[in-house]
Amino acid sequence: MYTISSAIWLSILIEYGFNIYSTREIASGNQEGSIRVIIGTQSAKVLISIALLPVYFILSTQFGIFKNNELWAIFSWLLAIFIGISPIYYFQANEKLKTVAFTELISSGILLISVFGVVKNDENLILLAFLLIFTRFLAILFLTHLMMAETKLRWVKIFNLNIGLEYLKKAFHFFIFQGAISLYTSFNVVLLGMFSLSPIEVGEYASAERLIKAGLGFIGPLSQGIFPRLNKIKAQGGHGLKSIRRYALLAFLFIGFGGMALTLIFSRFITSILFSQDAIEISVILNILSLVIPAIALSNLFGFLHLVVERKEKSFNKIIFVAAIVNLFLSYFMIVNYGARGLAVGWVIIEWMIVGMIFLKIVTDKYSLKSQMGN
């Protein structure tokens, strides 16, 4: 669980915010410009992956659970690459997320069948790591092949050092944004692994968090599907923008609070099946974390579909950065004093704080605009 959680956190750094920046650029541009975006994005991700290896390996093997478990640190780095280097931004921009969903379904199915067929006991856990990495590699290879076939881009031209460096600069604000987000989401498990004396406690929190992230999987694709459409409408004059946002609000409220209710109702049943030995503790943590589901739904709605579409990502960045800094201190305090349950409470507080700050920013901007029009 710690390896997977660390890989997900690291993949956010490799992704560098391109799932927002490159999606917006491709959705708003032409075919020729899209090819340059693809080359720049993929080249930048390769550069980041290489640069992070020595730093990550040194830090991960000196602190926390990875200490004296260097092989698992390498596994997490490889898994992070095959998550972060995904060209999902291209399919988002062209509103072809069905292709991504189908690919993920097939690769996950292969993984599931392989796990049941190969992993029999604790001695086979290294095989589990190989299977995770291999199925992710197959998914990324297939999606990249499709992208390059559609754009007629050759493999030998996918990497360009100069264009990669250029796009590292262009997407820097989104990297700060994504990196800050990771400090109060995926990084929480890594932080718990650094300061908790109990690997079991880390596993319990990580297990509950993974279940929550699985539920949150409905929110990401929804916002990713609406985001390019709103950018196109905005580029064409903005007609119909308010209507789509209104329907999006209803959808996000339904998914957010509905997901929270379902989690509270079925948490004990789910954990008793998946984690029979630690079901009670994981269920308690899961119930606490259920409160982040509506908060994340609303922050996606207000943040991406309002602030980013209106090209106010700098304001969004400031809000996320403040939340990230507050979370580091709050999480440390909660871990030291209350353990995994305290960390769960801290995450809930941070997510709702973000919703409040984003909503306040939107309301303030609208009031300011009305005042200017009145004058």
C-alpha positions as CSV (number, residue, x, y, z in Angstrom):
1,M,0.0,0.0,0.0
2,Y,2.9,2.4,0.8
3,T,4.5,1.6,-2.5
4,I,1.3,2.3,-4.5
5,S,0.6,5.5,-2.5
6,S,4.2,6.8,-3.0
7,A,4.0,6.0,-6.7
8,I,0.7,8.0,-7.1
9,W,2.2,11.0,-5.3
10,L,5.4,10.9,-7.4
11,S,3.3,10.5,-10.6
12,I,1.6,13.8,-9.9
13,L,5.1,15.5,-10.1
14,I,5.8,13.7,-13.3
15,E,2.5,14.7,-14.8
16,Y,3.5,18.3,-13.9
17,G,0.0,19.8,-14.5
18,F,0.0,18.9,-18.2
19,N,-3.4,17.2,-17.8
20,I,-4.7,20.8,-17.3
21,Y,-2.3,22.9,-19.4
22,S,-1.9,20.6,-22.4
23,T,-5.6,19.7,-22.5
24,R,-6.5,23.4,-22.6
25,E,-3.9,24.1,-25.3
26,I,-4.9,21.2,-27.6
27,A,-8.7,21.9,-27.1
28,S,-8.2,25.6,-28.1
29,G,-5.6,25.1,-30.9
30,N,-5.2,23.6,-34.4
31,Q,-3.7,20.3,-35.5
32,E,-0.2,21.6,-36.1
33,G,-0.1,23.3,-32.7
34,S,-1.4,20.1,-31.1
35,I,1.6,18.1,-32.4
36,R,4.0,20.6,-30.8
37,V,2.1,20.4,-27.5
38,I,2.4,16.6,-27.6
39,I,6.1,16.6,-28.3
40,G,6.7,19.3,-25.6
41,T,4.6,17.5,-23.0
42,Q,6.0,14.0,-23.5
43,S,9.6,15.3,-23.6
44,A,9.1,17.3,-20.4
45,K,7.7,14.2,-18.6
46,V,10.7,12.1,-19.7
47,L,13.0,14.8,-18.4
48,I,11.2,15.0,-15.0
49,S,11.2,11.2,-14.6
50,I,15.0,11.0,-15.1
51,A,15.7,14.0,-12.8
52,L,13.5,12.6,-10.0
53,L,15.2,9.2,-9.8
54,P,18.3,10.0,-7.8
55,V,16.5,12.5,-5.5
56,Y,13.6,10.1,-4.8
57,F,15.8,7.1,-4.3
58,I,18.0,8.8,-1.8
59,L,15.2,10.4,0.2
60,S,12.9,7.3,0.1
61,T,15.5,4.9,1.3
62,Q,16.7,7.1,4.2
63,F,13.3,7.9,5.8
64,G,10.2,5.9,6.5
65,I,9.1,2.5,5.5
66,F,11.3,2.2,2.4
67,K,14.4,2.4,4.5
68,N,16.2,-1.0,4.0
69,N,13.6,-1.8,1.3
70,E,15.3,-0.2,-1.7
71,L,13.7,-2.6,-4.3
72,W,10.2,-1.4,-3.3
73,A,11.4,2.2,-3.8
74,I,12.4,1.4,-7.4
75,F,9.1,-0.3,-7.9
76,S,7.3,2.8,-6.8
77,W,9.4,5.0,-9.2
78,L,8.7,2.7,-12.2
79,L,5.0,2.6,-11.4
80,A,4.9,6.4,-11.0
81,I,6.4,6.8,-14.5
82,F,3.8,4.6,-16.1
83,I,1.0,6.6,-14.4
84,G,2.4,10.1,-14.8
85,I,3.6,9.8,-18.5
86,S,0.1,8.9,-19.7
87,P,-1.1,10.9,-22.7
88,I,-4.6,11.3,-21.2
89,Y,-4.5,15.0,-21.9
90,Y,-4.7,14.4,-25.6
91,F,-7.9,12.3,-25.3
92,Q,-9.4,14.7,-22.8
93,A,-8.8,17.6,-25.2
94,N,-10.5,15.7,-28.1
95,E,-13.3,14.4,-25.8
96,K,-12.3,10.8,-26.3
97,L,-12.3,9.6,-22.7
98,K,-14.2,6.4,-23.7
99,T,-10.9,5.2,-25.3
100,V,-9.0,5.8,-22.1
101,A,-11.8,4.2,-20.0
102,F,-11.8,1.1,-22.3
103,T,-8.0,0.8,-22.1
104,E,-8.0,1.1,-18.3
105,L,-10.7,-1.5,-18.0
106,I,-8.8,-4.0,-20.1
107,S,-5.5,-3.4,-18.3
108,S,-7.2,-3.6,-14.9
109,G,-8.9,-6.8,-16.0
110,I,-5.5,-8.3,-17.0
111,L,-4.1,-7.3,-13.7
112,L,-7.0,-8.7,-11.7
113,I,-6.8,-12.1,-13.5
114,S,-3.0,-12.2,-13.1
115,V,-3.2,-11.5,-9.4
116,F,-5.6,-14.3,-8.7
117,G,-3.6,-16.6,-10.9
118,V,-0.1,-15.8,-9.6
119,V,-0.2,-14.2,-6.2
120,K,-0.9,-16.9,-3.6
121,N,0.8,-15.6,-0.4
122,D,3.2,-13.0,1.0
123,E,6.1,-14.6,-0.8
124,N,4.6,-13.6,-4.1
125,L,4.3,-9.8,-3.3
126,I,7.2,-9.0,-5.6
127,L,5.3,-10.6,-8.5
128,L,2.4,-8.4,-7.6
129,A,4.7,-5.3,-8.0
130,F,5.8,-6.6,-11.4
131,L,2.3,-7.2,-12.5
132,L,1.2,-3.7,-11.5
133,I,4.1,-2.1,-13.5
134,F,3.7,-4.4,-16.5
135,T,-0.1,-3.7,-16.9
136,R,0.4,0.0,-16.5
137,F,3.2,-0.2,-19.2
138,L,0.8,-1.9,-21.6
139,A,-1.9,0.7,-21.1
140,I,0.4,3.6,-21.7
141,L,2.0,2.0,-24.7
142,F,-1.4,1.4,-26.3
143,L,-2.7,5.0,-25.6
144,T,0.5,6.5,-26.9
145,H,0.3,4.4,-30.0
146,L,-3.2,5.6,-30.7
147,M,-2.3,9.2,-30.1
148,M,0.6,9.1,-32.5
149,A,-1.3,7.2,-35.1
150,E,-4.1,9.8,-35.1
151,T,-1.7,12.7,-35.3
152,K,0.7,10.9,-37.7
153,L,3.6,11.7,-35.3
154,R,6.6,9.3,-35.6
155,W,8.2,7.7,-32.6
156,V,11.6,9.1,-33.4
157,K,10.2,12.7,-33.1
158,I,8.4,12.2,-29.8
159,F,11.3,13.5,-27.8
160,N,12.8,16.9,-28.3
161,L,15.0,18.4,-25.5
162,N,14.5,22.1,-26.4
163,I,10.8,21.8,-26.8
164,G,10.6,19.8,-23.6
165,L,12.4,22.5,-21.6
166,E,10.1,25.1,-23.2
167,Y,7.0,23.3,-22.0
168,L,8.5,22.9,-18.5
169,K,8.5,26.7,-18.3
170,K,5.0,27.0,-19.9
171,A,3.3,24.6,-17.5
172,F,5.2,25.7,-14.4
173,H,2.2,27.4,-12.8
174,F,0.2,24.2,-13.2
175,F,3.1,22.2,-11.7
176,I,3.0,24.4,-8.6
177,F,-0.7,23.8,-8.5
178,Q,-0.5,20.0,-8.9
179,G,2.5,19.7,-6.5
180,A,0.6,21.7,-3.9
181,I,-2.4,19.5,-4.3
182,S,-0.3,16.4,-3.8
183,L,0.9,17.8,-0.4
184,Y,-2.6,17.5,1.1
185,T,-3.8,14.4,-0.8
186,S,-1.3,11.7,-2.0
187,F,1.5,12.9,0.2
188,N,-0.5,12.3,3.4
189,V,0.3,8.5,3.3
190,V,4.0,9.2,2.7
191,L,4.0,11.7,5.6
192,L,2.3,9.1,7.8
193,G,5.0,6.5,6.8
194,M,7.7,8.9,7.9
195,F,6.3,9.7,11.4
196,S,4.2,6.6,12.3
197,L,6.0,3.9,14.3
198,S,3.4,1.3,13.1
199,P,3.5,0.0,9.5
200,I,0.1,-1.6,10.2
201,E,-1.3,1.9,10.9
202,V,0.1,3.2,7.7
203,G,-1.5,0.2,5.8
204,E,-4.9,0.8,7.5
205,Y,-4.9,4.5,6.5
206,A,-3.6,3.8,3.0
207,S,-6.3,1.1,2.5
208,A,-9.1,3.4,3.5
209,E,-7.6,6.2,1.3
210,R,-7.4,3.9,-1.7
211,L,-11.1,3.0,-1.3
212,I,-12.0,6.7,-1.1
213,K,-9.8,7.4,-4.2
214,A,-11.6,4.6,-6.1
215,G,-14.9,6.4,-5.3
216,L,-13.5,9.7,-6.3
217,G,-12.6,8.2,-9.6
218,F,-16.1,9.3,-10.8
219,I,-15.4,12.9,-10.1
220,G,-12.1,13.2,-12.1
221,P,-13.4,11.9,-15.4
222,L,-16.6,14.1,-15.1
223,S,-14.6,17.3,-14.7
224,Q,-12.1,16.2,-17.4
225,G,-14.9,15.6,-19.8
226,I,-16.5,19.0,-19.2
227,F,-13.3,21.0,-19.0
228,P,-12.3,20.9,-22.7
229,R,-15.9,21.6,-23.7
230,L,-16.0,24.7,-21.5
231,N,-12.7,25.9,-22.9
232,K,-14.0,25.6,-26.5
233,I,-17.2,27.5,-25.6
234,K,-15.1,30.2,-23.9
235,A,-12.9,30.5,-26.9
236,Q,-16.0,30.9,-29.1
237,G,-17.5,33.7,-27.1
238,G,-19.0,32.0,-24.0
239,H,-22.5,31.4,-25.2
240,G,-24.1,28.6,-23.1
241,L,-21.3,28.6,-20.5
242,K,-23.7,29.4,-17.6
243,S,-26.1,26.7,-18.6
244,I,-23.4,23.9,-18.6
245,R,-22.0,25.1,-15.3
246,R,-25.5,25.0,-13.8
247,Y,-26.0,21.4,-14.8
248,A,-22.5,20.5,-13.7
249,L,-23.2,21.9,-10.3
250,L,-26.2,19.6,-9.9
251,A,-24.2,16.6,-11.1
252,F,-21.3,17.3,-8.8
253,L,-23.6,17.8,-5.8
254,F,-25.4,14.5,-6.5
255,I,-22.1,12.6,-6.9
256,G,-20.4,14.2,-3.9
257,F,-23.1,13.9,-1.3
258,G,-24.4,10.6,-2.8
259,G,-20.9,9.1,-2.7
260,M,-20.6,10.2,1.0
261,A,-23.9,8.6,1.9
262,L,-23.0,5.3,0.2
263,T,-19.6,5.2,1.9
264,L,-21.1,5.7,5.3
265,I,-23.8,3.0,4.7
266,F,-21.6,0.4,3.2
267,S,-18.1,1.1,4.7
268,R,-18.3,-1.7,7.3
269,F,-19.6,-4.2,4.8
270,I,-16.9,-3.4,2.3
271,T,-14.0,-3.4,4.8
272,S,-15.2,-6.7,6.3
273,I,-14.8,-8.4,2.9
274,L,-11.6,-6.8,1.8
275,F,-9.7,-6.4,5.1
276,S,-11.2,-8.8,7.6
277,Q,-8.4,-8.6,10.1
278,D,-8.4,-4.8,10.3
279,A,-12.0,-4.1,9.2
280,I,-13.1,-2.1,12.3
281,E,-10.2,0.4,12.2
282,I,-10.3,0.8,8.4
283,S,-14.0,1.3,8.6
284,V,-13.7,4.1,11.1
285,I,-11.0,5.9,9.0
286,L,-13.2,5.4,5.9
287,N,-16.2,7.0,7.6
288,I,-14.1,10.0,8.4
289,L,-12.7,10.3,4.9
290,S,-16.1,10.0,3.4
291,L,-16.6,13.7,4.3
292,V,-14.0,14.7,1.7
293,I,-16.0,13.3,-1.2
294,P,-18.5,16.3,-1.6
295,A,-15.7,18.7,-0.8
296,I,-13.5,17.4,-3.6
297,A,-16.5,17.4,-6.0
298,L,-17.2,21.1,-5.2
299,S,-13.5,22.1,-5.4
300,N,-13.2,20.5,-8.8
301,L,-16.3,22.3,-10.0
302,F,-15.4,25.7,-8.7
303,G,-11.7,25.4,-9.3
304,F,-11.3,23.8,-12.7
305,L,-14.7,24.7,-14.3
306,H,-14.7,28.3,-13.1
307,L,-11.3,29.7,-12.1
308,V,-9.1,27.7,-14.6
309,V,-11.6,28.2,-17.5
310,E,-11.6,31.9,-16.8
311,R,-7.8,31.7,-16.8
312,K,-7.5,32.6,-13.2
313,E,-5.2,29.7,-12.4
314,K,-2.8,32.0,-10.5
315,S,-5.6,32.7,-7.9
316,F,-6.4,29.0,-7.8
317,N,-2.6,28.3,-7.3
318,K,-2.5,30.7,-4.3
319,I,-5.5,29.0,-2.6
320,I,-4.0,25.5,-3.2
321,F,-0.5,26.6,-2.0
322,V,-1.9,28.1,1.2
323,A,-3.9,24.8,1.8
324,A,-0.8,22.7,1.2
325,I,1.3,24.7,3.7
326,V,-1.4,24.5,6.3
327,N,-1.8,20.8,5.7
328,L,1.8,20.0,6.3
329,F,1.7,21.5,9.8
330,L,-1.8,20.3,10.6
331,S,-1.0,16.7,9.4
332,Y,2.2,16.5,11.4
333,F,0.3,17.7,14.5
334,M,-2.6,15.2,13.9
335,I,-0.2,12.3,13.2
336,V,1.9,12.8,16.3
337,N,-1.1,13.3,18.6
338,Y,-3.9,11.2,17.1
339,G,-2.3,8.9,14.5
340,A,-4.1,7.7,11.4
341,R,-7.6,8.9,12.5
342,G,-6.2,12.4,13.2
343,L,-4.6,12.5,9.7
344,A,-8.0,11.6,8.2
345,V,-9.7,14.5,10.2
346,G,-7.0,16.8,9.0
347,W,-7.6,16.0,5.3
348,V,-11.3,16.7,5.7
349,I,-10.6,20.1,7.3
350,I,-8.2,21.0,4.5
351,E,-10.6,20.0,1.7
352,W,-13.5,22.0,3.0
353,M,-11.2,25.0,3.7
354,I,-10.3,24.9,0.0
355,V,-14.0,24.9,-1.1
356,G,-14.7,27.9,1.1
357,M,-11.7,29.9,-0.2
358,I,-12.5,29.1,-3.9
359,F,-16.2,30.0,-3.5
360,L,-15.3,33.2,-1.7
361,K,-12.9,34.1,-4.6
362,I,-15.7,33.5,-7.2
363,V,-18.3,35.5,-5.3
364,T,-15.7,38.4,-4.8
365,D,-14.9,38.5,-8.5
366,K,-18.5,38.6,-9.5
367,Y,-19.3,41.4,-7.1
368,S,-16.2,43.3,-8.3
369,L,-17.3,42.8,-11.9
370,K,-20.8,44.1,-11.2
371,S,-19.4,47.1,-9.4
372,Q,-17.3,48.0,-12.4
373,M,-20.2,47.6,-14.8
374,G,-22.3,49.8,-12.6
375,N,-19.7,52.5,-12.5
